[in-house]
């Protein structure tokens, strides 16, 4: 699921989506609406990490999955 989320997040980010819009896409409006502004920022951090993971995969990191 992490790899799927990373690629989906990367695609949305490259289309100009905000991190919040990516959260809605990945987790749904209800979850994003509830968790997005939580003090611990767990969802924000998860979305940002997903985008970064997607970028690494795009730059060749996907090859590690083939080993």
SVG drawing of the C-alpha trace seen along z (x, -y; Angstrom):
<svg xmlns="http://www.w3.org/2000/svg" viewBox="-17 -23 35 33">
<polyline fill="none" stroke="black" stroke-width="0.4" points="0.0,0.0 2.9,-2.4 4.2,-2.1 0.7,-2.5 0.1,-5.6 3.5,-7.0 2.8,-6.7 -0.7,-8.0 0.5,-11.0 3.3,-11.7 0.8,-11.7 -1.5,-14.1 1.4,-16.4 2.6,-16.5 -0.9,-17.5 -0.7,-20.4 -2.7,-19.0 -2.0,-20.5 -1.0,-18.1 -4.5,-18.4 -6.1,-17.5 -3.8,-14.5 -4.9,-13.5 -8.5,-13.6 -7.7,-11.5 -5.9,-8.9 -7.9,-8.8 -11.3,-10.3 -12.9,-13.6 -14.1,-12.6 -10.7,-11.3 -8.8,-14.2 -11.2,-16.7 -10.9,-15.2 -7.1,-14.5 -5.6,-17.2 -5.4,-19.9 -4.6,-17.6 -1.8,-19.0 0.5,-16.0 0.3,-16.6 0.4,-12.8 -1.6,-12.9 0.3,-15.9 3.6,-14.2 2.3,-10.9 1.3,-12.7 4.5,-14.5 6.5,-11.3 4.4,-9.6 5.2,-12.3 8.9,-12.1 8.8,-8.3 7.1,-8.6 9.8,-11.0 12.5,-8.6 10.7,-5.8 10.4,-7.9 14.1,-8.6 15.0,-4.9 14.2,-3.7 11.6,-1.3 14.4,0.9 14.9,2.0 11.5,3.6 12.8,5.9 15.6,7.5"/>
</svg>
